[in-house]
């Protein structure tokens, strides 16, 4: 691995209940983009600061390209300026009295003049701001200012780029567009990056690998598809996307086990789910009784379906509604429905389940 974080922990003075970062292990290959996401106070920024050298490790080790940056066991701690790591912050931290060009140039003043000018031009071209080189930052939009900060961080050719919620001060539509632009810029530059955000859409737009953190621990480090469809823990399943947990029972249909899985069905209030190749055996839960994760996109509106649900609330999202539904038996569900199906709150509609990945959890989580 190019970036290797091994059992890293970070603690702060006076903190006794738990570490801010608790034995986190993750890795990035050269040129990969990773994202850390989680609720406020989960430890994602503390971990980023530890990689940057702004926090010392209480335990564990951090390496880049084989070089040890920090090792709690030996007390080794390379200073932030010696790590060759770039950082982009929430507030941009631009110099208002300097031009765009001079802001980018600031971090590479050690280079000869011609080389410095060439590199400044390269990164301004990369972020699409060459036309604004002589302007002051305040003359540009928030999104353009964020790209100046990115260009300045990329100018010294850092081994790793760290980004701490860089779009948090921007409006939602601009954040989504800039997230896509950021990924394209980083991939074009071949930069390895670790990005912190609380916004799932940003995480999915930017990250090739995403880590979900909770109370200092890394719950899952995986690609976006696996996080959404194969969450490793109940917290990840609940935190990512829209969905609910509903009662279910895994029932064996007999026959031989294949790769540790039996011929089973999962009985739910919406009917039997049969695409259960990745489900555990019934004995994994007492009497096979469990809960199944049903995403909003697992529930299909079908007027001919025998199962009916009452619309409790709805949110208009342009191309679709997000309906919150309630079955007659009391179970709550959520469903994405095309927006031309504009049903009223209180109305009963037909629904059925189309679940490609059946994910189950214990009914009584610890």
C-alpha positions as CSV (number, residue, x, y, z in Angstrom):
1,X,0.0,0.0,0.0
2,X,1.2,3.5,-0.8
3,X,-0.6,5.0,2.3
4,X,-0.8,2.5,5.2
5,X,-2.5,3.4,8.4
6,X,-2.0,0.6,10.9
7,X,-4.0,0.3,14.2
8,X,-3.7,4.1,14.6
9,X,-5.2,5.7,17.7
10,X,-5.4,9.3,18.8
11,X,-6.3,10.5,22.3
12,X,-6.6,14.0,23.7
13,X,-5.7,15.1,27.3
14,X,-8.6,14.6,29.7
15,X,-10.3,12.1,27.3
16,X,-11.0,9.0,29.4
17,X,-14.1,7.4,27.9
18,X,-12.7,6.5,24.5
19,X,-10.0,7.5,22.0
20,X,-10.9,10.1,19.4
21,X,-9.4,7.5,16.9
22,X,-9.5,3.9,18.0
23,X,-7.2,1.4,16.3
24,X,-8.0,2.3,12.7
25,X,-6.4,0.4,9.9
26,X,-6.8,1.3,6.2
27,X,-4.7,1.7,3.0
28,X,-4.6,3.5,-0.3
29,X,-2.7,2.5,-3.4
30,X,-0.8,5.1,-5.3
31,X,-3.2,7.4,-7.2
32,X,-6.3,6.2,-5.3
33,X,-8.8,8.5,-3.7
34,X,-10.2,7.6,-0.3
35,X,-13.0,9.3,1.7
36,X,-13.7,9.2,5.4
37,X,-17.3,9.8,6.4
38,X,-19.3,9.7,9.6
39,X,-21.3,11.8,12.1
40,X,-19.8,14.8,13.9
41,X,-17.2,13.7,16.5
42,X,-16.6,10.3,14.9
43,X,-12.8,10.9,14.6
44,X,-12.4,11.4,10.9
45,X,-10.8,14.8,11.1
46,X,-8.6,13.7,14.0
47,X,-7.3,10.8,11.8
48,X,-6.6,13.2,9.0
49,X,-4.7,15.5,11.3
50,X,-2.6,12.5,12.5
51,X,-1.7,11.6,8.9
52,X,-0.7,15.3,8.4
53,X,1.5,15.2,11.5
54,X,-0.7,17.7,13.4
55,X,-1.6,15.1,16.0
56,X,0.6,12.4,17.6
57,X,-0.4,8.8,17.6
58,X,-1.2,7.2,20.9
59,X,-0.7,3.8,19.3
60,X,-0.2,2.4,15.8
61,X,1.8,3.5,12.8
62,X,1.5,5.5,9.6
63,X,3.6,4.9,6.5
64,X,3.7,6.5,3.0
65,X,5.5,4.6,0.2
66,X,7.3,2.5,2.8
67,X,8.5,5.5,4.8
68,X,7.4,5.6,8.5
69,X,5.9,9.0,9.3
70,X,4.7,8.1,12.8
71,X,5.2,5.1,15.0
72,X,3.9,5.2,18.6
73,X,5.9,2.2,19.6
74,X,9.2,3.9,18.8
75,X,8.1,7.5,19.4
76,X,8.9,8.4,15.8
77,X,7.0,11.4,14.6
78,X,8.0,13.2,11.4
79,X,7.2,16.9,11.5
80,X,4.3,18.0,9.2
81,X,6.6,20.0,6.9
82,X,8.8,17.0,6.4
83,X,6.0,14.7,5.3
84,X,5.5,16.2,1.8
85,X,1.7,16.2,2.3
86,X,-0.6,18.8,0.9
87,X,-3.7,20.0,2.7
88,X,-6.9,21.8,1.6
89,X,-9.0,23.2,4.4
90,X,-12.7,24.2,4.8
91,X,-11.9,28.0,4.8
92,X,-9.5,27.9,1.8
93,X,-6.9,29.9,3.8
94,X,-6.0,32.1,0.8
95,X,-4.0,35.3,1.0
96,X,-6.4,38.1,0.2
97,X,-3.7,40.6,-0.8
98,X,-2.1,38.2,-3.3
99,X,-3.3,37.4,-6.8
100,X,-4.5,33.9,-7.7
101,X,-1.1,33.3,-9.3
102,X,0.8,34.5,-6.3
103,X,-1.3,32.3,-4.0
104,X,-0.4,29.2,-5.9
105,X,3.2,30.3,-6.2
106,X,3.5,30.8,-2.5
107,X,4.3,27.2,-1.6
108,X,7.0,26.6,-4.3
109,X,9.1,29.8,-3.8
110,X,12.2,27.5,-3.3
111,X,12.1,26.6,-7.0
112,X,14.0,28.6,-9.6
113,X,11.9,31.4,-11.2
114,X,11.3,29.8,-14.6
115,X,10.4,26.4,-13.0
116,X,8.2,28.1,-10.5
117,X,6.3,29.9,-13.2
118,X,5.9,26.8,-15.3
119,X,4.5,24.8,-12.4
120,X,2.1,27.5,-11.4
121,X,0.8,27.6,-15.0
122,X,0.5,23.8,-15.0
123,X,-1.7,23.6,-11.9
124,X,-3.8,26.6,-12.9
125,X,-4.5,25.0,-16.2
126,X,-5.3,21.8,-14.4
127,X,-8.0,23.4,-12.2
128,X,-9.2,25.6,-15.1
129,X,-8.2,29.0,-13.6
130,X,-5.4,30.1,-15.9
131,X,-7.6,32.9,-17.2
132,X,-7.9,34.3,-13.7
133,X,-4.2,34.2,-12.7
134,X,-3.9,38.0,-12.2
135,X,-7.2,38.5,-10.3
136,X,-7.6,38.6,-6.5
137,X,-9.3,35.7,-4.7
138,X,-12.2,37.9,-3.6
139,X,-13.1,38.6,-7.2
140,X,-13.9,35.0,-7.8
141,X,-16.7,32.7,-6.7
142,X,-16.6,30.3,-3.7
143,X,-16.1,27.4,-6.0
144,X,-13.3,29.1,-7.9
145,X,-11.6,30.0,-4.6
146,X,-11.7,26.4,-3.6
147,X,-10.0,25.5,-6.8
148,X,-7.2,28.1,-6.1
149,X,-6.7,26.3,-2.7
150,X,-6.5,23.0,-4.6
151,X,-4.0,24.3,-7.1
152,X,-1.8,25.7,-4.3
153,X,-1.8,22.4,-2.5
154,X,-1.0,20.5,-5.7
155,X,1.8,22.9,-6.8
156,X,4.6,21.3,-4.7
157,X,3.7,17.8,-6.0
158,X,2.8,16.3,-2.6
159,X,3.0,12.6,-2.1
160,X,-0.5,12.7,-0.6
161,X,-3.3,15.3,-0.6
162,X,-5.5,15.7,2.5
163,X,-8.9,17.5,2.2
164,X,-10.9,18.4,5.3
165,X,-14.5,19.1,4.3
166,X,-13.4,21.5,1.5
167,X,-16.9,22.1,0.2
168,X,-18.8,22.6,3.5
169,X,-19.3,26.3,3.0
170,X,-20.8,26.0,-0.5
171,X,-24.4,25.4,-1.5
172,X,-25.6,21.9,-2.3
173,X,-25.7,22.1,-6.1
174,X,-22.2,23.6,-6.3
175,X,-20.8,21.0,-3.8
176,X,-22.0,18.1,-6.0
177,X,-20.5,19.6,-9.2
178,X,-17.2,20.5,-7.5
179,X,-17.0,17.0,-6.0
180,X,-17.1,15.5,-9.5
181,X,-14.6,18.1,-10.8
182,X,-12.3,17.4,-7.9
183,X,-12.2,13.7,-8.7
184,X,-11.4,14.4,-12.3
185,X,-8.6,16.8,-11.4
186,X,-7.0,14.4,-8.9
187,X,-7.2,11.5,-11.3
188,X,-5.6,13.6,-14.1
189,X,-2.8,14.6,-11.7
190,X,-2.4,11.1,-10.5
191,X,-2.6,12.3,-6.9
192,X,-3.2,10.0,-4.0
193,X,-5.8,11.7,-1.7
194,X,-7.7,11.3,1.5
195,X,-10.9,13.3,1.8
196,X,-13.1,14.0,4.9
197,X,-16.8,14.9,4.5
198,X,-20.1,14.4,6.3
199,X,-22.0,14.4,3.0
200,X,-22.7,11.0,1.4
201,X,-23.2,12.4,-2.1
202,X,-19.8,14.0,-1.9
203,X,-18.3,10.8,-0.7
204,X,-19.8,8.7,-3.5
205,X,-18.9,11.4,-6.1
206,X,-15.2,11.6,-5.1
207,X,-14.2,8.3,-3.4
208,X,-12.9,5.1,-4.9
209,X,-12.7,3.7,-1.3
210,X,-14.9,5.0,1.5
211,X,-14.5,4.5,5.2
212,X,-17.4,4.9,7.6
213,X,-16.3,6.0,11.1
214,X,-18.3,5.8,14.3
215,X,-17.1,6.8,17.8
216,X,-13.5,6.6,16.7
217,X,-13.7,3.2,15.0
218,X,-13.6,2.4,11.3
219,X,-16.8,0.4,10.7
220,X,-16.1,-0.5,7.1
221,X,-13.5,0.5,4.4
222,X,-14.8,-0.5,1.0
223,X,-15.9,0.7,-2.4
224,X,-19.1,2.7,-2.6
225,X,-21.1,-0.2,-4.2
226,X,-20.2,-2.6,-1.4
227,X,-20.9,0.0,1.3
228,X,-24.4,0.6,0.0
229,X,-25.4,-3.0,-1.0
230,X,-23.2,-5.1,1.4
231,X,-22.8,-3.0,4.6
232,X,-20.6,-4.9,7.1
233,X,-22.3,-3.5,10.2
234,X,-25.7,-2.3,11.3
235,X,-24.3,1.2,11.8
236,X,-23.1,1.4,8.2
237,X,-26.4,0.0,6.9
238,X,-28.3,2.7,8.8
239,X,-25.9,5.6,8.1
240,X,-25.6,5.1,4.3
241,X,-28.5,5.7,2.1
242,X,-32.2,5.5,2.9
243,X,-33.6,2.3,4.3
244,X,-35.2,0.6,7.2
245,X,-34.8,-2.7,9.2
246,X,-37.8,-4.9,9.2
247,X,-38.5,-8.3,10.9
248,X,-37.6,-11.4,8.9
249,X,-36.9,-15.1,9.3
250,X,-34.4,-17.2,7.4
251,X,-36.0,-20.6,6.6
252,X,-34.2,-23.6,5.1
253,X,-35.7,-25.2,2.0
254,X,-33.5,-28.3,2.4
255,X,-30.8,-29.5,0.1
256,X,-27.0,-29.3,0.3
257,X,-25.1,-26.3,1.5
258,X,-23.0,-24.6,-1.2
259,X,-20.0,-22.6,0.0
260,X,-21.4,-22.5,3.6
261,X,-24.9,-21.3,2.4
262,X,-28.0,-23.4,2.3
263,X,-31.0,-23.4,0.1
264,X,-33.0,-20.7,2.0
265,X,-35.7,-18.1,1.7
266,X,-36.1,-15.0,3.9
267,X,-39.7,-14.4,5.0
268,X,-40.6,-10.8,5.4
269,X,-43.9,-8.8,5.7
270,X,-43.5,-8.1,1.9
271,X,-43.3,-11.7,1.0
272,X,-40.4,-14.2,0.6
273,X,-37.0,-13.0,-0.6
274,X,-35.2,-15.6,-2.7
275,X,-32.0,-14.0,-3.9
276,X,-30.2,-14.9,-0.7
277,X,-26.9,-16.4,-1.9
278,X,-24.9,-14.2,0.5
279,X,-27.2,-14.7,3.5
280,X,-25.9,-16.7,6.6
281,X,-27.4,-20.0,7.5
282,X,-30.6,-20.0,9.6
283,X,-28.8,-21.1,12.7
284,X,-26.8,-17.8,12.6
285,X,-29.8,-16.3,14.5
286,X,-32.1,-17.9,17.1
287,X,-34.8,-19.8,15.1
288,X,-33.5,-17.9,12.0
289,X,-35.3,-14.7,13.3
290,X,-33.5,-11.6,12.2
291,X,-34.0,-8.2,10.6
292,X,-33.5,-7.5,6.9
293,X,-32.3,-4.2,5.5
294,X,-34.7,-2.8,2.9
295,X,-33.4,0.2,0.9
296,X,-35.8,2.7,-0.6
297,X,-34.7,1.4,-4.0
298,X,-35.6,-2.2,-3.0
299,X,-39.3,-1.2,-2.8
300,X,-41.2,-0.9,-6.1
301,X,-44.6,0.8,-6.5
302,X,-46.9,-1.7,-8.2
303,X,-50.6,-1.1,-8.4
304,X,-51.1,-4.9,-9.0
305,X,-49.1,-6.0,-6.0
306,X,-51.1,-7.8,-3.2
307,X,-49.2,-5.9,-0.5
308,X,-50.6,-2.4,0.3
309,X,-48.9,0.4,2.2
310,X,-50.2,3.7,3.4
311,X,-48.2,6.9,2.5
312,X,-47.2,8.6,5.8
313,X,-45.0,11.4,4.2
314,X,-43.3,12.2,1.0
315,X,-40.4,14.3,-0.2
316,X,-40.3,15.7,-3.7
317,X,-36.8,15.2,-5.3
318,X,-37.5,16.3,-8.9
319,X,-37.3,13.0,-10.8
320,X,-38.7,11.0,-7.9
321,X,-40.5,11.1,-4.5
322,X,-39.1,9.6,-1.4
323,X,-42.2,8.0,0.2
324,X,-42.3,6.9,3.9
325,X,-44.8,4.0,4.0
326,X,-46.5,2.0,6.7
327,X,-47.9,-1.6,6.2
328,X,-51.1,-2.6,7.8
329,X,-49.1,-4.8,10.2
330,X,-47.2,-1.7,11.4
331,X,-43.9,-2.1,9.7
332,X,-42.3,1.1,8.3
333,X,-40.7,1.2,4.8
334,X,-39.3,3.8,2.4
335,X,-39.5,3.8,-1.3
336,X,-38.2,5.8,-4.3
337,X,-41.1,6.4,-6.7
338,X,-41.0,8.2,-10.1
339,X,-42.4,11.7,-9.5
340,X,-45.3,11.3,-12.0
341,X,-46.7,8.8,-9.4
342,X,-47.9,11.7,-7.3
343,X,-50.0,10.0,-4.6
344,X,-51.4,11.8,-1.6
345,X,-50.5,11.3,2.1
346,X,-52.9,8.8,3.6
347,X,-53.4,7.0,0.3
348,X,-52.8,3.2,0.1
349,X,-50.6,2.0,-2.8
350,X,-49.4,-1.4,-3.9
351,X,-45.8,-2.3,-3.3
352,X,-43.4,-5.2,-3.8
353,X,-39.8,-6.0,-2.9
354,X,-37.1,-6.3,-5.6
355,X,-34.0,-7.1,-3.5
356,X,-30.8,-8.1,-5.3
357,X,-28.7,-8.2,-2.1
358,X,-30.4,-9.5,1.0
359,X,-28.6,-8.2,4.1
360,X,-29.6,-9.5,7.5
361,X,-28.8,-8.4,11.1
362,X,-29.5,-9.6,14.6
363,X,-32.9,-8.4,15.9
364,X,-31.3,-7.5,19.2
365,X,-28.0,-5.6,18.4
366,X,-25.6,-5.2,21.3
